[in-house]
Structure formats: C-alpha cells, structure tokens
Amino acid sequence: MTDTPAGTRTGERMKLVTFHVGDDRFATDIFAVERVLRFTPPRPIPNVPAWLDGVIDYGGRVVPVIDLRARFELPAAPSREGARILVFVVGDEWVGAIVDKVDEVATVYESQLEPPPTIFRGLARQYLRALIRGVSDGDPVTVMLDVTELLTARERIVLDHAVASSAAEATHGG
C-alpha cells in the first residue's frame, strides 16, 4: 500500500485467523470464520471436482468441504494429523476448508497490507486479498485469502445440486 517502514503499524486494526496449507501461512478476516473444527473425514459425494472432499453436517446444515491443498494444486498432505476444517461464512452460506493447521488469531494493521501480485506461488490473484508482512517472525509473508472467491458462480451451482442430492440421500437412507 505505502512505503511504511517495517515495524510501523498504522491505519485500521483487524483480527485475522492464521493457518497453514503446505508450507505457506494464510489468513482470513476473523468475521469470515464461523468455526474451527477438528478434522473428521467428510462424507464423499459423487460427480464433483477432486478438490471437493465431501460434506459435513454442522449447525443443522450440510456444509461442503474444500481441500485447500487440492484447490491450490499442492501435493496431498502426508497425514491429516493436526488438520482442521475452517467453516467460512460466504454470503449466507457456509463452506468448509481443510487446512493443515490453525495457528492463531493475529492483529494486523492496514499499513501491513500490500496488494497481491497477479500470481503468488501458483495461486491466482482471484483468491488473494493481500500480502501481509510482519505477522509472524517465522513466516515473512502471510497470504490473506478472499474466501468469497474460493468458488466460482458455476462451481456454487454444481455444488448446491450435489449437496442437495447428498442431503436427500442422507435423509432418505439413499
């Protein structure tokens, strides 16, 4: 955003949930996270993209679960030990996302946000809201995700049909 010296924190303060997918640290606005759940294997549903791991029942809803490693075209995790499902609020829907681990709730300032590049480590800009420096000593750059962009409009339609079919099968013992 500006040439703010490292360590200077100005502007609006925001709280972010930080998490890892592969070797990279990501974050999203705390208000975009409904819940952090321990990983339990989602119920598979047929005829969906490989990055859609299935659905879970949470809060009286059938929630689709995206494998962020697969969505970002990263290799599969060697194990799911320590993995979590972040339930994101996307409009009036919930979407789950499998992450390798959840780190913390961090406070950042507007002055720490930088516009994202066109591509960052293979991720298209559509998924990125900002790059953040100085969130953690161990991770020089944290990628702020735009969770509203994890699914395209077409993918949401396909997903809605698949989830509805899955819910109907579960209700009718399908």
PyMOL commands that set and color helices and strands:
alter all, ss='L'
color gray80, all
select helices_A, chain A and resi 30-32+68-71+110-112+125-127+147-149+153-171
alter helices_A, ss='H'
color red, helices_A
select strands_A, chain A and resi 13-21+24-29+33-38+52-58+61-67+84-90+93-99+101-109+113-114+119-120+123-124+128-133+141-145
alter strands_A, ss='S'
color yellow, strands_A
deselect
rebuild
show_as cartoon
